[in-house]
Amino acid sequence: MYNLLIGGAAGQGIDTTTTILRKTLKKSGYNIFTAEDVMSRVRGGHNYSTIRFDSEEVFSHSKKLDGIVALNEEAINLHKNELNEDGFILCDKSVENDDLRTIKIAMDEISTEIGNPKVIGTIAAGSVLSLFSESLDDAKEIVKEMFDERLLGMNMEAIIKGFQMVESRYPKLKGKGEPKLIVSGNEAISLGAIAAKIRFYTAYPMSPSTSIMGYLASKSEQVGVVVEQAEDEIAAINMAIGASYAGVRSMTGTSGGGFSLMVEALGLAGMAEIPIVIVDVQRPGPATGFPTRTEQSDLKFVISASHGEFPRMVISLCDHNDAFYQTARAFYMAEKYQIPVVILSDQYLADSHATIDTIDLEGLPEISKSPIGEDEEYLRYRFTEDGISPRLIPGETDNLVAIDSDEHNERGWITEDAGVRVKMTKKRMKKLEKLKEELIEPEFLGTNLFDTLLLGFGSTKGAIKETVENLNSIGEKKYAALVFGDVYPLPKKLLLEKVKNAKLIINIEQNATGQLADVIREQTGITCGYSILKYDGRQITSDEIVEKIEKEG
């Protein structure tokens, strides 16, 4: 397995270098995981991307580097301590650096000769591919795909010259060559929504959720989805609710600050029993917080958001594959139970790229409308055994389809009757009991003969999986983990089964208070021995988890 870092200032071509390498390595048959660390500015500052690749599956990023592609001197100074002893630093010959691992090439000089200083990133990509004994032919194909006629010639020249400037240093890994897709987390969410036959997406741009809107807009004509940029998040969720009432499968997306504006309308969806999918791509808060960084601090907020009590479901996405299938499932659960479903993602998952198996559309759940008998009076909020009432679409039926944000009777007419209020509340909350039968248990990782059980949710899965594998390979103590995707209602069966064997339970979360541990303690009485929490806006790595566990003993 190799791990590279491409670093420099915003505007220096980091994304170009990363994209060429990512696509070329994928074409060569590798499994890939790339992550981004960017500042909230258009130019300047220190940004970097990491690319980890292997013939085996790659679960997450790492700070242990085999190579640094430094587009400025700052990238070397900030990251050289993370570089392996036999690693390399690739930079322009003008950079002052006396590290013996440095490979200096004339990137600035060649880009000037070519006539475009922005091709520096393409030159660097060519040199990296040569160092790792990769194919120039594959790289040329990727360059042809990426650049239009105006830029193709100069970038083709740049990739060739970069490739020729260094000698091969590392043996070529054996790629498996199996059909793979490479997607970002937000692209996977978008594809899951398309697979679920989404027809309306509306949002106000808010990092790091914005690329969902961008991707769906780019595919809107192909797949028949209307994408609307709303004036704010309040308008966005109300548009989505209105579209869903009219029978259109709808979704909106935002981050925590935008979700804060949506909570009153979330209650409207709960009271009116209108299905809707909401994506919260988390970033650190409160207020503006860290716009381009990552965190898992919205869990308890989305579980209890909006006043009053009503059923909802919260799904936390664990990886890129999960992002596709769970998003498709979210539409099914929303429509079946006529509830809002909140999908929790985060900046790390949203902006990182990973290879996933070819998507299998077979077996995706089908959504069917609630039937009513021919002689049965249509009551939109009919009291039923499972709490799910018949739902018809206005304009598709001769029946009056009434809804209301006030408390209402079975017909949807406003009421202040105390008895009806109690019955209607019980009807709505009954849905949770049936929904619990469809919950997906947390993924169990490791050995059944474990001493220590790790708990996590969402995008920490990759680092936790790697941690369990590493710890089980080096010590006498044995480790296992439960990583939750469905987080509300909380699936308890496997958790209650596994904690019986645990001598120690550790929760691993990207927040300051251990929110998953709080939810588990509240609902099961299970307490964790201690927490490993990270909330500096950067994603936790397996190395950091292992170090803290070993320190605690």
C-alpha positions as CSV (number, residue, x, y, z in Angstrom):
1,M,0.0,0.0,0.0
2,Y,1.3,3.5,-0.9
3,N,0.2,6.8,0.5
4,L,0.9,10.2,-1.1
5,L,0.3,13.8,-0.2
6,I,-0.1,16.6,-2.7
7,G,0.2,20.0,-0.9
8,G,0.4,23.7,-1.7
9,A,-1.7,26.8,-1.8
10,A,-5.2,27.1,-3.1
11,G,-5.0,27.8,-6.9
12,Q,-1.7,26.0,-7.5
13,G,-3.3,23.0,-9.1
14,I,-3.6,20.5,-6.3
15,D,-6.9,19.3,-7.5
16,T,-5.6,18.7,-11.0
17,T,-2.7,16.6,-9.8
18,T,-4.9,14.6,-7.4
19,T,-7.6,14.0,-10.1
20,I,-5.1,12.8,-12.7
21,L,-3.5,10.4,-10.2
22,R,-6.8,9.2,-8.8
23,K,-8.2,8.4,-12.2
24,T,-5.1,6.9,-13.6
25,L,-4.5,4.6,-10.6
26,K,-8.1,3.5,-10.7
27,K,-7.7,2.7,-14.4
28,S,-4.7,0.5,-13.5
29,G,-7.0,-1.5,-11.2
30,Y,-6.2,-0.2,-7.8
31,N,-8.4,0.4,-4.8
32,I,-8.1,4.0,-3.9
33,F,-9.0,6.4,-1.0
34,T,-8.4,10.1,-1.4
35,A,-9.1,12.8,1.2
36,E,-9.0,16.6,1.1
37,D,-7.9,19.1,3.7
38,V,-8.7,22.6,2.4
39,M,-9.0,26.1,3.9
40,S,-12.0,28.3,3.4
41,R,-10.5,30.6,0.9
42,V,-10.2,30.8,-2.9
43,R,-6.4,31.4,-3.1
44,G,-3.5,31.0,-0.7
45,G,-3.4,29.2,2.6
46,H,-2.2,25.6,2.9
47,N,-4.3,22.9,1.2
48,Y,-3.5,19.3,0.6
49,S,-4.9,16.0,-0.7
50,T,-3.9,12.5,0.2
51,I,-4.1,9.4,-2.1
52,R,-3.8,6.0,-0.7
53,F,-3.8,3.0,-3.1
54,D,-3.3,-0.7,-3.0
55,S,-4.4,-3.9,-4.7
56,E,-6.4,-4.7,-1.6
57,E,-9.3,-2.7,-0.2
58,V,-8.4,0.7,1.3
59,F,-10.7,1.9,4.2
60,S,-9.5,5.4,5.1
61,H,-6.7,8.0,4.9
62,S,-3.5,7.9,6.9
63,K,-0.8,10.4,7.9
64,K,2.1,8.0,7.3
65,L,3.4,9.1,3.9
66,D,5.4,7.4,1.2
67,G,5.7,10.6,-0.8
68,I,5.1,14.3,-0.7
69,V,4.4,16.3,-3.9
70,A,5.2,19.8,-2.7
71,L,3.9,22.6,-4.9
72,N,5.5,25.1,-2.4
73,E,8.0,25.1,0.4
74,E,5.4,25.2,3.1
75,A,4.0,21.8,2.1
76,I,7.5,20.3,2.9
77,N,7.9,22.0,6.2
78,L,4.4,21.0,7.4
79,H,4.5,17.4,6.4
80,K,8.1,16.1,6.2
81,N,7.9,14.7,9.7
82,E,5.1,12.4,8.5
83,L,7.2,11.0,5.7
84,N,8.7,7.5,5.9
85,E,12.5,7.2,5.9
86,D,12.6,5.7,2.4
87,G,9.9,8.1,1.1
88,F,10.4,11.0,-1.3
89,I,9.7,14.7,-1.6
90,L,9.0,15.9,-5.2
91,C,9.3,19.6,-5.7
92,D,10.5,22.3,-8.1
93,K,14.3,22.8,-8.3
94,S,13.9,26.3,-7.1
95,V,12.6,25.2,-3.6
96,E,15.3,25.4,-0.9
97,N,15.3,22.0,0.9
98,D,18.3,20.0,2.0
99,D,16.4,16.8,2.9
100,L,18.2,13.9,1.3
101,R,14.8,12.4,0.3
102,T,14.1,15.3,-2.1
103,I,13.7,14.9,-5.8
104,K,13.9,18.3,-7.6
105,I,12.6,18.7,-11.1
106,A,12.1,21.8,-13.3
107,M,8.4,22.1,-13.0
108,D,8.3,25.9,-13.2
109,E,10.7,26.0,-16.1
110,I,8.9,23.4,-18.2
111,S,5.5,25.0,-17.6
112,T,6.9,28.3,-18.8
113,E,8.2,26.6,-22.0
114,I,4.8,24.9,-22.5
115,G,3.2,28.3,-22.2
116,N,0.9,27.8,-19.2
117,P,2.1,27.9,-15.5
118,K,-1.0,26.0,-14.5
119,V,0.2,22.8,-16.0
120,I,2.6,22.3,-13.1
121,G,0.1,20.0,-11.5
122,T,0.1,17.8,-14.6
123,I,3.9,17.7,-14.7
124,A,3.9,16.6,-11.1
125,A,1.4,13.9,-11.8
126,G,3.5,12.5,-14.6
127,S,6.6,12.3,-12.4
128,V,4.7,10.5,-9.6
129,L,3.4,7.9,-12.0
130,S,6.9,7.3,-13.3
131,L,8.2,6.9,-9.7
132,F,5.6,4.2,-9.1
133,S,6.3,2.4,-12.4
134,E,2.8,3.1,-13.7
135,S,1.7,3.4,-17.3
136,L,2.0,6.6,-19.3
137,D,-0.6,5.2,-21.7
138,D,-3.2,5.2,-19.0
139,A,-2.3,8.7,-18.0
140,K,-2.6,9.9,-21.5
141,E,-6.1,8.5,-21.7
142,I,-7.1,10.3,-18.5
143,V,-5.7,13.6,-19.8
144,K,-7.8,13.2,-23.0
145,E,-10.9,12.7,-20.8
146,M,-10.2,15.7,-18.5
147,F,-9.2,18.5,-20.9
148,D,-10.9,20.2,-23.8
149,E,-9.2,20.9,-27.1
150,R,-8.0,24.3,-25.9
151,L,-6.0,22.8,-23.0
152,L,-5.4,19.2,-24.2
153,G,-2.2,19.7,-26.1
154,M,-0.3,21.5,-23.4
155,N,-1.4,19.1,-20.7
156,M,-0.5,16.1,-22.9
157,E,3.0,17.6,-23.3
158,A,3.2,18.3,-19.5
159,I,2.3,14.7,-18.5
160,I,4.8,13.2,-20.9
161,K,7.6,15.5,-19.9
162,G,6.9,15.0,-16.2
163,F,6.9,11.3,-16.7
164,Q,10.3,11.4,-18.5
165,M,12.0,13.6,-15.8
166,V,12.4,10.9,-13.1
167,E,13.3,7.2,-13.0
168,S,11.1,4.4,-11.6
169,R,11.8,4.0,-7.9
170,Y,9.0,1.8,-6.5
171,P,7.8,-1.6,-7.9
172,K,4.4,-1.6,-9.5
173,L,1.7,-3.0,-7.3
174,K,-0.4,-5.7,-8.7
175,G,-3.8,-4.1,-9.5
176,K,-6.8,-6.5,-9.5
177,G,-8.3,-5.0,-12.6
178,E,-11.9,-5.7,-11.5
179,P,-14.6,-3.3,-12.6
180,K,-14.8,-0.5,-10.1
181,L,-16.4,2.9,-9.7
182,I,-14.7,5.8,-8.1
183,V,-17.0,8.3,-6.4
184,S,-17.0,11.0,-3.8
185,G,-19.4,10.6,-0.9
186,N,-21.7,13.4,-2.2
187,E,-21.7,11.7,-5.7
188,A,-22.7,8.4,-4.1
189,I,-25.6,10.1,-2.2
190,S,-26.7,11.7,-5.5
191,L,-26.6,8.3,-7.3
192,G,-28.5,6.7,-4.5
193,A,-31.2,9.3,-4.9
194,I,-31.3,8.8,-8.7
195,A,-31.7,5.1,-8.2
196,A,-34.6,5.8,-5.9
197,K,-36.2,7.8,-8.7
198,I,-35.9,11.2,-7.1
199,R,-37.7,13.9,-9.2
200,F,-37.1,17.1,-7.2
201,Y,-34.0,18.3,-5.3
202,T,-33.9,21.8,-3.8
203,A,-31.3,23.4,-1.6
204,Y,-29.5,26.6,-0.7
205,P,-25.7,26.2,-1.3
206,M,-23.9,25.4,2.0
207,S,-20.6,23.7,2.3
208,P,-20.0,20.8,2.3
209,S,-23.4,19.7,0.9
210,T,-23.3,21.9,-2.2
211,S,-21.8,19.3,-4.6
212,I,-24.9,17.2,-4.2
213,M,-26.9,19.9,-5.9
214,G,-24.1,20.4,-8.5
215,Y,-24.0,16.7,-9.4
216,L,-27.8,16.3,-9.6
217,A,-28.0,19.5,-11.7
218,S,-25.4,18.1,-14.1
219,K,-27.5,14.9,-14.6
220,S,-30.9,16.6,-14.4
221,E,-31.9,16.2,-18.1
222,Q,-30.5,12.6,-18.3
223,V,-32.4,11.3,-15.3
224,G,-35.5,13.6,-15.2
225,V,-34.9,15.5,-11.9
226,V,-35.7,19.1,-11.3
227,V,-33.0,20.9,-9.3
228,E,-33.9,24.2,-7.7
229,Q,-31.6,26.6,-5.9
230,A,-33.8,28.1,-3.2
231,E,-33.3,31.5,-1.6
232,D,-32.6,29.9,1.8
233,E,-32.9,26.6,3.7
234,I,-36.4,27.5,5.0
235,A,-37.7,27.8,1.4
236,A,-35.8,24.7,0.4
237,I,-37.4,22.3,2.9
238,N,-40.9,23.8,2.3
239,M,-40.5,23.4,-1.4
240,A,-39.5,19.7,-0.9
241,I,-42.4,19.1,1.4
242,G,-44.8,20.7,-1.1
243,A,-43.4,18.6,-3.9
244,S,-43.7,15.4,-1.9
245,Y,-47.4,16.2,-1.0
246,A,-48.0,16.6,-4.7
247,G,-46.6,13.1,-5.3
248,V,-43.0,13.9,-6.3
249,R,-40.1,12.1,-4.7
250,S,-38.1,14.9,-3.1
251,M,-34.9,15.6,-1.2
252,T,-33.1,18.6,0.3
253,G,-29.6,18.9,1.6
254,T,-27.6,21.3,3.8
255,S,-25.2,21.4,6.7
256,G,-25.8,21.9,10.4
257,G,-26.4,25.7,10.1
258,G,-28.9,25.2,7.3
259,F,-30.6,22.3,9.1
260,S,-31.1,24.7,12.1
261,L,-33.3,26.8,9.8
262,M,-35.2,23.8,8.6
263,V,-36.4,22.4,12.0
264,E,-39.9,24.1,12.1
265,A,-40.7,22.7,8.6
266,L,-39.3,19.3,9.8
267,G,-42.1,19.4,12.4
268,L,-44.6,20.2,9.6
269,A,-43.5,17.0,7.7
270,G,-44.0,15.1,11.0
271,M,-47.4,16.5,11.7
272,A,-48.7,16.2,8.2
273,E,-47.1,12.8,7.7
274,I,-45.4,13.8,4.5
275,P,-42.4,11.8,3.4
276,I,-39.2,13.7,2.8
277,V,-35.4,13.0,2.8
278,I,-33.1,15.5,4.3
279,V,-29.3,15.3,4.0
280,D,-27.2,16.9,6.7
281,V,-23.5,17.0,5.6
282,Q,-22.0,17.9,9.0
283,R,-19.2,20.4,9.6
284,P,-18.0,21.9,12.9
285,G,-20.2,24.4,14.5
286,P,-21.8,26.3,16.1
287,A,-22.6,29.3,13.8
288,T,-20.3,29.4,10.8
289,G,-17.7,27.2,12.5
290,F,-15.2,25.5,10.2
291,P,-16.9,25.7,6.8
292,T,-14.5,23.2,5.1
293,R,-13.8,20.8,7.9
294,T,-15.4,17.7,9.3
295,E,-17.3,16.7,12.5
296,Q,-20.0,14.4,13.9
297,S,-21.6,16.9,16.2
298,D,-25.2,17.0,14.9
299,L,-26.4,13.6,16.0
300,K,-28.4,14.5,19.1
301,F,-29.6,17.6,17.4
302,V,-31.2,15.9,14.4
303,I,-32.7,13.1,16.6
304,S,-34.6,15.7,18.6
305,A,-34.9,18.6,16.2
306,S,-38.2,20.5,16.0
307,H,-40.7,21.0,18.9
308,G,-43.2,18.3,19.9
309,E,-42.9,14.5,19.4
310,F,-43.2,12.7,16.1
311,P,-41.5,9.8,14.4
312,R,-38.5,10.3,12.2
313,M,-35.5,8.1,11.2
314,V,-31.8,9.1,11.3
315,I,-29.3,7.2,9.1
316,S,-25.6,7.8,9.4
317,L,-23.5,7.0,6.3
318,C,-20.5,4.9,7.0
319,D,-18.6,4.8,3.6
320,H,-19.1,5.5,-0.1
321,N,-20.8,2.2,-0.8
322,D,-23.1,2.8,2.1
323,A,-23.9,6.3,0.9
324,F,-25.4,4.9,-2.3
325,Y,-27.5,2.1,-0.8
326,Q,-28.6,3.9,2.4
327,T,-29.7,7.0,0.4
328,A,-31.9,4.8,-1.8
329,R,-33.2,3.1,1.3
330,A,-34.0,6.5,2.9
331,F,-36.6,7.2,0.2
332,Y,-38.2,3.8,0.7
333,M,-38.4,4.3,4.5
334,A,-39.7,7.9,4.2
335,E,-42.5,6.9,1.8
336,K,-43.4,3.6,3.6
337,Y,-43.8,5.2,7.0
338,Q,-44.7,8.7,5.7
339,I,-42.0,10.3,7.9
340,P,-39.0,12.6,7.5
341,V,-35.7,10.6,7.2
342,V,-32.5,12.5,8.0
343,I,-29.3,11.3,6.4
344,L,-26.2,12.2,8.3
345,S,-23.0,12.6,6.4
346,D,-19.9,14.8,7.0
347,Q,-17.3,16.8,5.1
348,Y,-14.8,13.9,5.3
349,L,-17.1,11.5,3.6
350,A,-18.6,14.1,1.3
351,D,-15.4,15.3,-0.3
352,S,-13.3,12.1,-0.2
353,H,-13.2,9.7,-3.1
354,A,-13.1,5.9,-3.0
355,T,-13.4,2.9,-5.3
356,I,-16.6,0.9,-4.8
357,D,-17.9,-2.2,-6.5
358,T,-20.1,-1.7,-9.5
359,I,-23.6,-0.7,-8.3
360,D,-26.2,-3.4,-8.2
361,L,-29.7,-2.0,-8.8
362,E,-31.3,-5.4,-8.2
363,G,-32.8,-5.7,-4.7
364,L,-33.4,-2.0,-4.1
365,P,-36.6,-1.7,-2.2
366,E,-39.7,-0.8,-4.2
367,I,-42.1,1.8,-2.8
368,S,-45.8,1.2,-3.2
369,K,-48.7,3.5,-2.4
370,S,-51.0,2.8,0.5
371,P,-54.1,1.1,-0.9
372,I,-57.7,1.8,0.1
373,G,-60.7,-0.4,-0.4
374,E,-63.2,0.4,-3.2
375,D,-66.1,1.0,-0.8
376,E,-63.9,2.5,2.0
377,E,-64.2,6.2,2.8
378,Y,-60.9,7.9,2.2
379,L,-59.5,9.2,5.5
380,R,-56.0,10.7,5.1
381,Y,-55.2,10.1,8.7
382,R,-57.2,7.0,9.3
383,F,-56.5,5.3,12.7
384,T,-54.7,2.0,11.7
385,E,-53.1,-0.8,13.6
386,D,-49.6,0.1,12.5
387,G,-50.1,3.9,12.4
388,I,-49.6,4.1,8.6
389,S,-52.6,5.7,7.0
390,P,-53.6,5.5,3.3
391,R,-51.9,8.2,1.2
392,L,-53.4,9.4,-2.0
393,I,-51.9,12.1,-4.3
394,P,-54.0,15.2,-5.1
395,G,-54.9,15.3,-8.8
396,E,-54.7,11.5,-9.1
397,T,-57.9,10.8,-7.3
398,D,-61.4,12.1,-6.9
399,N,-61.0,12.1,-3.2
400,L,-60.2,15.2,-1.2
401,V,-56.6,14.9,0.0
402,A,-56.5,17.2,3.0
403,I,-53.5,17.9,5.2
404,D,-52.9,20.2,8.1
405,S,-50.1,21.6,10.3
406,D,-52.6,21.9,13.2
407,E,-53.7,18.8,15.1
408,H,-56.4,17.2,13.0
409,N,-58.9,14.4,12.9
410,E,-58.9,11.4,10.5
411,R,-60.1,13.6,7.6
412,G,-57.4,16.1,8.1
413,W,-59.7,18.7,9.6
414,I,-58.5,20.9,12.5
415,T,-59.5,19.7,15.9
416,E,-59.0,20.7,19.5
417,D,-60.6,17.6,20.9
418,A,-58.4,16.1,23.7
419,G,-59.3,12.5,22.9
420,V,-58.6,12.9,19.2
421,R,-55.2,14.5,20.1
422,V,-54.2,11.5,22.2
423,K,-55.3,9.0,19.6
424,M,-53.6,10.9,16.7
425,T,-50.3,11.2,18.7
426,K,-50.4,7.5,19.4
427,K,-51.2,6.7,15.8
428,R,-48.1,8.6,14.6
429,M,-45.8,7.2,17.2
430,K,-46.9,3.6,16.4
431,K,-44.9,3.9,13.3
432,L,-41.7,3.7,15.3
433,E,-42.5,0.2,16.6
434,K,-43.0,-1.2,13.1
435,L,-40.0,0.8,11.8
436,K,-37.8,-0.9,14.4
437,E,-38.4,-4.2,12.8
438,E,-36.6,-3.0,9.6
439,L,-33.6,-1.5,11.3
440,I,-30.1,-2.6,10.2
441,E,-28.0,-3.7,13.0
442,P,-24.5,-2.1,13.4
443,E,-21.7,-3.7,11.4
444,F,-19.6,-6.1,13.6
445,L,-15.9,-5.9,12.9
446,G,-13.2,-8.2,14.4
447,T,-13.2,-11.4,16.3
448,N,-15.9,-12.9,18.5
449,L,-13.3,-13.7,21.1
450,F,-12.7,-10.0,22.1
451,D,-11.7,-8.2,25.3
452,T,-12.4,-4.7,24.2
453,L,-15.4,-3.5,22.1
454,L,-15.1,-0.2,20.1
455,L,-18.3,1.7,19.3
456,G,-18.6,4.3,16.5
457,F,-21.0,5.6,13.8
458,G,-20.8,7.0,10.3
459,S,-17.5,7.9,8.6
460,T,-15.2,6.7,11.5
461,K,-15.9,3.1,10.2
462,G,-12.8,3.0,8.0
463,A,-10.4,4.0,10.7
464,I,-12.1,1.8,13.3
465,K,-11.9,-1.2,10.9
466,E,-8.2,-0.6,10.3
467,T,-7.7,-0.2,14.0
468,V,-9.3,-3.5,14.9
469,E,-7.2,-5.4,12.2
470,N,-4.0,-3.7,13.4
471,L,-4.5,-4.3,17.1
472,N,-5.6,-7.9,16.6
473,S,-2.4,-8.6,14.6
474,I,0.1,-7.3,17.2
475,G,-1.1,-8.0,20.7
476,E,-2.6,-10.6,23.1
477,K,-5.6,-8.5,23.8
478,K,-8.4,-8.9,21.2
479,Y,-10.6,-6.2,19.8
480,A,-13.9,-5.9,18.0
481,A,-16.2,-3.1,17.0
482,L,-19.8,-2.2,16.3
483,V,-20.2,0.7,13.8
484,F,-23.7,2.1,13.6
485,G,-25.4,3.2,10.4
486,D,-29.0,3.3,11.6
487,V,-28.8,5.5,14.7
488,Y,-32.4,6.5,15.4
489,P,-34.3,4.5,16.3
490,L,-31.3,2.8,17.8
491,P,-30.9,-0.9,16.8
492,K,-30.2,-2.7,20.1
493,K,-30.2,-6.5,19.5
494,L,-26.5,-7.0,18.4
495,L,-25.3,-4.3,20.8
496,L,-26.9,-6.0,23.8
497,E,-25.5,-9.4,22.6
498,K,-22.0,-8.2,22.2
499,V,-21.5,-6.1,25.3
500,K,-22.0,-9.2,27.5
501,N,-18.5,-10.3,26.4
502,A,-16.8,-7.0,26.6
503,K,-14.4,-6.2,29.5
504,L,-14.0,-2.7,28.2
505,I,-16.1,-0.5,25.9
506,I,-14.6,2.5,24.1
507,N,-16.6,4.9,22.0
508,I,-14.8,6.7,19.1
509,E,-16.5,9.9,17.8
510,Q,-15.8,13.1,15.9
511,N,-17.3,15.4,18.5
512,A,-16.5,16.8,22.0
513,T,-19.2,15.2,24.1
514,G,-19.5,11.5,22.9
515,Q,-23.0,11.9,21.5
516,L,-23.4,8.3,20.4
517,A,-22.4,7.1,23.8
518,D,-25.0,9.4,25.3
519,V,-27.7,8.0,23.0
520,I,-26.7,4.4,23.8
521,R,-26.6,5.0,27.6
522,E,-30.0,6.8,27.4
523,Q,-31.7,3.9,25.5
524,T,-29.9,0.8,26.9
525,G,-28.1,1.8,30.2
526,I,-24.8,0.7,28.7
527,T,-21.9,2.9,29.6
528,C,-18.5,3.2,28.0
529,G,-15.2,2.9,29.9
530,Y,-13.8,5.9,28.2
531,S,-14.0,7.9,25.0
532,I,-11.7,8.7,22.1
533,L,-13.0,12.0,20.7
534,K,-11.6,14.3,18.0
535,Y,-13.1,17.7,17.2
536,D,-10.4,19.8,15.7
537,G,-12.1,19.6,12.2
538,R,-9.8,16.9,11.0
539,Q,-10.8,13.2,10.6
540,I,-9.4,10.7,13.0
541,T,-7.0,8.1,11.7
542,S,-6.4,4.5,12.7
543,D,-2.9,5.5,14.0
544,E,-4.4,8.0,16.3
545,I,-6.9,5.5,17.7
546,V,-4.2,2.9,18.2
547,E,-1.9,5.4,20.0
548,K,-4.6,6.4,22.4
549,I,-5.7,2.9,23.2
550,E,-2.1,1.8,23.8
551,K,-1.6,4.9,26.1
552,E,-4.7,4.0,28.2
553,G,-3.4,0.4,28.4
